[in-house]
Amino acid sequence: MSSEDEQVGGGGEGAPPEQLALIRESVRQAKVPRAKPRTWRGAALAKELPVARVLVDKGVLHLDRYFDYAVPEELDAEAQPGVRVRVRFGAGRGRVRDGRREGGGLIDGFLVERLAESDYSGPLAALAQVVSPEPVLGQELLALTRAVADRYAGSLADVLQLAVPPRSARAEQRASAEPLPPPGAPEAGSWSRYERGAGFLEALASGGAPRAVWNALPGPEWCDELARAVAATLASGRGALVVVPDGRAVARVDAALTSLLGKGRHAVLTADAGPEKRYREWLAVRRGAVRAVVGTRAAMFAPVRDLGLVAIWDDGDDSHSEPHAPQPHAREVLLLRAAQDKCGFLLGSWSCTVEAAQLVESGWAAPIVAAREQVRGAAPLVRTVGDGDLARDEAARAARLPTLAWQAVREGLKHGPVLVQVPRRGYVPRMACANCRAPARCRHCSGPLEAQEGVDALRCGWCARDEGAWHCPECGGFRLRAQVVGARRTAEELGRAFPAVPVRTSGREHVLDTVPGGPALVVSTPGAEPVAEGGYAAALLLDGWAMLGRPDLRAGEDALRRWIAAAALVRPQGAGGTVVVVAEPTLRPVQALVRWDPVGHAVRELSERAELGFPPVSRMAAVSGVGEALAAFLGALELPGEAEVLGPVPMAVTGAQGPRRVGAPPPGERWERVLIRVPPGKGAVLASALKAAQAARMARGSGEPVVRVRIDPPDIG
């Protein structure tokens, strides 16, 4: 250091008068030292309610609780319940300075409430930051997400990741539009085709909370009918929420709502909309700018104000089941919302699931159905081709397509497009009686019997018991058959048979939304059928055994739902619409399709499941993992006395190539699975026990092997 520096830095006797005055003025203007943000060391706390209760974004079960933090005075105004915050998490008890805990990594969270004092007796860390003053987590949404987490044995943080979209600062800065006044009550329109349809709309418009299961007539009118239900709810000054399976259905309901109500009265929430647009629409709903929402399962938690109606279309579609933890189903979330908000509920579909039938059977919801005359007038003619017909049909043996199907295609192409539904690859066959085609079931638990490679005995896919002396309880037969997938070259053969007709395909890689009304062959996988202008002239539902033969409790119900969804796009019988289904005519799902009676099929399914103790009459959970880890988990699990454990059974080994199914084991690992079944009323106890056991396992550290728990698994064999 130079002598000049020493003289200036000393600030003492040798300094010139001008320099001393400058130093004194700088001291006067200097501000009081401020506490460092994110630690707020030495900062004063808020004078009122100095404790913030925070839900940290740690989706692990043993940390599924709230944590208390101190509120610095400078964050007092912004740190309001519902805002996003950042906190330091993971500091040890020894890292305390000036009575305040410090250290730990920064993590996001939600401020749940402000308190005067904490239940925790030790020092509190301070809130590090209020990310945004926008309150995004209201008390109603918090209560709903907590109920969903408890029902599915998951963590609240995981559910909130599904319920609250990621933040976009630019979307928050944009002001939402002013809410529009309630519209007038709509006319009944096509709801008058149903016996209780007009009354349902009147109840919504008058402020009531009707609950209904709606079996929609075939045709495109369902979009307009859903829009009218929403309009009736808005007319009462309340909000409405509609959840549909995919973006194509969202676009149709969106167009129907815009046509009926105009723009600015509803928001569209889908995961495909992009982060900023989705968050902007979500904020408009949260702020009350719009009172109606339509979307995919991403919208099931939408914070609609003064909720008056929740509606779901086609609840049996796989898209309604969330693949991310804790994997809730949109139907169950909306049922929880209807109970929590005491609002109306509408479950609609062309078909009918067993869960929908249970809602009616229990008296919780009323049915909305059309008279049989209306059904016969709106549905197409359905014809069947069974195994016997195929055996006698020379054309079927040569080209794997029966003569009746050829005739239906040829005649349909004279009047418009023809839909050909071909099951997608990957359906696993199961065993059935060779005489009557009844599925082979285990005598102990009624699970599906499967063939074992190199072994004569069958094995149950649920409880893993061997069955060496099976006989059919329906006809007494002893011979079995494997229900196999049909031809894969159907589309190519149809194209060669009708070379002058354009062939369009719709499937996983490329899904069509609509097709023109001119003659064409439209080959589609189930669920990807495009809508034809004016309706299809005919439809072929091929390889019925591929869907009916799946080793799944819901195989018949799901096959009927997919068939009806395709047949509903065909013109009515009076306009020449014809549907040909290639499946055994005597089977119950095929008969229900011929009669167009999905409700009767669901009611009978429900009664049989009640006798056998199958879901939804019982509650079930699937637990899977490596054999040793699974055994240890079950050993520590405190199940209710009524619980029944089925298994373990080995799971299919996942290959390194190809797409991996949700919940499948890691590639190459050999996992096992058990099913745990409890009677009605014990579902909450089962979920609580599974959650406690999983939390205890996770608390032991990251070295523990993976064990997966799923409540209400969609496919149980």
Secondary structure, 3 states (H helix, E strand, C coil): CCHHHHHHHHCCCCCCHHHHHHHHHHHHHCCCCCCCCCCCCCCCECCCCCEEEEEECCCCHHHCCCEEEECEHHHCCCCCCCCEEEEEECCCCCCEECCEECCCEEEEEEEEEEECCCCCCCCCCEEEEEEECCCCCCHHHHHHHHHHHHHCCCCHHHHHHHHCCCCCHHHHHCCCCCCCCCCCCCCCHHHHHECCHHHHHHHHHCCCCCEEEEECCCCCCHHHHHHHHHHHHHHCCCEEEEECCCHHHHHHHHHHHHHHHCCCCEEEECHHHCHHHHHHHHHHHHCCCCCEEEECHHHCCCCCCCEEEEEEECCCCHHHECCCCCCCEHHHHHHHHHHHHCCEEEEEECCCCHHHHHHHHCCCCEEECECHHHHHHHCCEEEEECHHHHHHCHHHHHHCCCHHHHHHHHHHCCCCCEEEECCCCCCCCCEEECCCCCECECCCCCCEEEEECCEEEEEECCCCCEECCCCCCCCCCCCEEECCCCCCCHHHHHHHHCCCCCEEEECCCCCCCEECCCCCEEEECCCCCCEECCCECEEEECCHHHHHCCCCCCHHHHHHHHHHHHHCCECCHHHCCEEEEECCCCCHHHHHHHHCCHHHHHHHHHHHHHHHCCCCCCEEEEEEEEHHHHHHHHHHCCCCCCCEEEEEEECCCCCCCCCCCCCCCCCCCCEEEEEEEECCCCHHHHHHHHHHHHHHHHHCCCCCCCEEEEECCCCCC
